[in-house]
């Protein structure tokens, strides 16, 4: 179960973002994004490549700093219209944990080392405490026997499950997944999605950038369709996938499903 979840404000939301803007040079990537996530829910972010999904996710974790807008996670509130200090950025980074597309495990550390480095170095937890917690998490994802192995000896699916364990070990209030299956061979996708589905059933708050529309339809509580740096359409999976209102959403879903309805 999620640990140390902050009490959501009166509006019942764990996260609320308003008017997020972000440019990289002349490329205006985010053009006023609003996003709400309730505690214990899964919010899927879908849309074409370059639509701003990953930039939003990285902004929620403090890996990117929006040029304008506001963001609240639990009792932490940030106004990006003014300069954000190091302490505020660190607090934002602690509020969530990211699972990356390319695993990004430390190759010189064992599986156990990758899972404990954050709790020990960043959170100041004892090695014994961090090790006990990490081994329990590795057991949950079926990788305890790989604790002393190095990432190079693991399959892509196993590496991504270690990446999930590394995020869980930080005991965040929210998990952020950036296309966690896009770099995997098709036969390995299912093992990662199964872990994510289990986490969702346990009540973890999750924001997931994904092209796995079947997973989003089945597991997500809320779906936002991005295009051109804005949220074009959002709603329940049934609404967005089965009765999309916006023509751009309809075209995207038709293209993703292909000519044979896949």
C-alpha positions in Angstrom: 0.0 0.0 0.0 1.1 3.6 -0.5 3.0 5.0 2.4 2.7 8.4 4.1 0.1 9.7 1.7 -0.6 13.4 2.4 -4.1 14.4 3.3 -5.6 15.9 0.2 -7.0 19.5 0.4 -10.7 20.2 0.7 -11.3 19.7 -3.0 -10.3 16.1 -2.6 -7.4 16.2 -5.1 -3.9 15.0 -4.5 -2.6 17.0 -7.5 -3.9 20.1 -9.2 -2.1 21.9 -12.1 -3.4 25.0 -13.7 -2.2 26.9 -16.8 1.1 25.1 -17.3 3.3 26.6 -20.0 6.7 25.5 -21.1 8.9 26.5 -24.1 12.2 25.1 -25.3 13.6 27.9 -27.4 10.9 28.7 -30.0 9.1 25.4 -29.4 6.1 26.1 -27.2 5.6 22.6 -25.8 2.9 23.3 -23.2 0.2 25.8 -23.9 -1.9 26.1 -20.8 -2.3 22.6 -19.4 -4.8 21.9 -16.6 -4.6 18.5 -14.8 -6.4 17.1 -11.7 -5.6 13.8 -10.1 -7.5 12.4 -7.1 -5.7 10.2 -4.5 -5.8 6.5 -5.2 -6.6 6.9 -8.9 -4.8 6.2 -12.2 -4.7 9.1 -14.7 -3.6 8.1 -18.2 -2.0 10.7 -20.5 -2.4 9.7 -24.2 -1.7 11.5 -27.5 0.8 11.6 -30.4 4.5 12.0 -29.9 5.5 15.6 -29.2 2.1 16.6 -27.8 3.5 17.5 -24.4 2.7 14.5 -22.3 6.2 13.7 -21.1 7.0 17.4 -20.4 3.9 17.5 -18.1 5.0 14.4 -16.3 8.6 15.7 -15.8 7.1 19.0 -14.6 5.2 17.1 -11.9 8.4 15.6 -10.7 10.5 18.7 -10.8 12.7 17.5 -13.7 11.4 20.4 -15.8 10.3 23.8 -14.5 7.3 25.3 -16.3 7.5 28.9 -17.4 4.1 29.7 -16.0 1.2 28.2 -14.2 0.6 26.7 -10.7 1.0 23.2 -9.3 -0.2 21.7 -6.0 0.6 18.3 -4.7 -0.8 17.6 -1.3 0.1 20.6 0.9 2.9 21.7 -1.5 1.9 24.7 -3.7 4.1 26.2 -6.4 3.6 29.3 -8.6 5.8 29.1 -11.6 5.2 32.8 -12.5 7.9 33.5 -10.0 11.3 31.8 -9.4 11.2 28.4 -7.8 13.9 27.8 -5.2 16.0 24.8 -4.6 14.1 23.8 -1.5 10.7 23.9 -3.3 12.1 21.9 -6.2 13.4 19.3 -3.8 10.1 19.1 -2.1 8.4 18.6 -5.5 10.9 15.9 -6.4 10.2 14.1 -3.1 6.4 14.1 -3.6 6.6 11.7 -6.5 8.8 9.0 -8.1 9.4 8.5 -11.8 9.6 5.3 -13.8 11.5 6.1 -17.0 11.1 4.8 -20.5 14.7 3.6 -20.7 15.0 2.1 -17.2 18.0 4.3 -16.3 19.4 1.9 -13.8 22.9 2.4 -12.6 25.0 -0.3 -14.4 27.7 -0.5 -11.8 25.2 -1.3 -9.0 23.4 -4.5 -8.4 19.6 -4.7 -8.5 19.6 -4.3 -4.7 22.0 -1.4 -4.9 19.7 0.3 -7.4 16.7 -0.1 -5.2 18.4 1.1 -2.0 20.6 4.1 -3.2 17.7 6.6 -3.1 16.4 5.7 0.4 19.9 5.7 1.8 21.5 8.7 0.1 18.5 10.9 -0.4 16.2 10.1 2.5 18.9 9.2 5.0 17.4 5.8 5.9 19.6 3.1 7.4 21.1 0.5 5.1 19.4 -2.3 7.0 16.0 -0.6 6.8 16.4 0.2 3.1 17.6 -3.3 2.3 14.8 -5.0 4.1 12.2 -2.8 2.3 13.8 -3.3 -1.1 14.0 -7.1 -0.7 10.3 -7.2 0.1 9.5 -5.1 -3.0 11.7 -7.3 -5.2 9.8 -10.3 -3.9 6.5 -8.6 -4.9 7.6 -8.2 -8.5 9.2 -11.7 -8.7 12.8 -10.6 -8.7 14.2 -11.3 -5.2 16.5 -13.9 -6.6 18.0 -11.2 -8.8 19.0 -9.0 -5.9 22.8 -9.5 -6.4 22.6 -9.4 -10.3 23.7 -6.5 -12.4 21.3 -4.7 -14.8 23.2 -6.0 -17.9 22.2 -9.6 -17.0 18.5 -8.8 -16.9 15.9 -8.7 -19.7 14.2 -5.4 -20.5 11.1 -6.4 -18.6 13.1 -7.3 -15.6 15.0 -4.0 -15.7 11.8 -2.1 -15.9 10.4 -4.0 -12.9 13.6 -3.0 -11.0 12.8 0.6 -12.1 9.4 0.3 -10.5 10.9 -1.1 -7.3 13.4 1.8 -7.2 10.4 4.2 -7.4 8.4 2.3 -4.8 11.3 2.2 -2.4 11.2 6.0 -2.1 7.6 5.7 -0.6 6.3 8.6 -2.7 2.7 10.0 -2.7 2.5 9.5 -6.4 4.1 7.3 -9.1 4.8 8.7 -12.5 5.3 6.4 -15.5 6.8 7.7 -18.7 6.0 5.2 -21.5 7.3 2.4 -19.3 6.7 -0.3 -22.0 7.7 1.5 -25.2 11.3 0.2 -25.3 10.3 -3.4 -24.5 9.9 -6.3 -26.8 6.2 -7.1 -27.2 6.4 -10.3 -25.3 7.8 -8.5 -22.2 5.2 -5.7 -22.1 2.7 -7.8 -20.2 4.9 -8.5 -17.2 5.4 -4.7 -16.6 1.7 -3.9 -17.2 0.7 -6.7 -14.7 2.8 -5.0 -12.0 1.3 -1.6 -12.8 -2.2 -3.1 -12.6 -1.5 -4.6 -9.3 -0.2 -1.3 -7.9 -3.4 0.4 -9.2 -5.6 -2.2 -7.4 -3.6 -1.4 -4.2 -4.6 2.2 -4.3 -1.4 3.9 -5.6 -1.9 7.3 -7.2 -0.4 7.0 -10.7 0.0 9.3 -13.7 0.9 7.2 -16.8 2.0 8.4 -20.2 1.3 5.5 -22.4 0.5 4.3 -25.9 -1.0 1.0 -24.4 -4.6 2.0 -25.0 -6.0 -1.3 -23.8 -4.2 -0.9 -20.5 -5.4 2.7 -20.2 -9.0 1.7 -21.0 -9.0 -1.1 -18.4 -7.0 0.3 -15.5 -7.2 4.1 -15.7 -9.9 6.1 -13.8 -9.3 9.2 -15.9 -7.8 9.8 -19.4 -6.5 13.0 -20.9 -5.8 13.3 -24.6 -3.0 15.7 -25.5 -2.3 17.3 -28.8 -0.3 20.4 -29.6 0.6 21.2 -26.0 -3.0 21.3 -24.7 -5.5 18.8 -23.2 -7.9 18.4 -26.1 -10.3 16.0 -24.3 -10.5 14.3 -20.9 -12.9 12.1 -19.1 -13.5 8.5 -18.1 -12.0 5.8 -20.2 -15.4 4.9 -21.4 -16.1 8.4 -22.5 -12.7 9.1 -24.2 -12.3 5.7 -25.9 -15.8 4.7 -26.7 -17.5 8.1 -27.3 -14.8 10.7 -28.0 -16.3 14.2 -28.6 -13.4 15.9 -30.3 -12.6 15.1 -34.0 -8.8 15.2 -33.2 -9.3 12.5 -30.5 -11.4 10.4 -32.9 -8.7 10.5 -35.6 -5.9 9.6 -33.1 -7.8 6.6 -31.8 -8.7 5.4 -35.3 -5.0 5.6 -36.3 -3.8 3.8 -33.1 -6.3 1.0 -33.6 -5.4 0.5 -37.2 -7.4 -0.6 -40.2 -8.2 -3.9 -38.6 -9.5 -2.6 -35.3 -6.4 -3.6 -33.3 
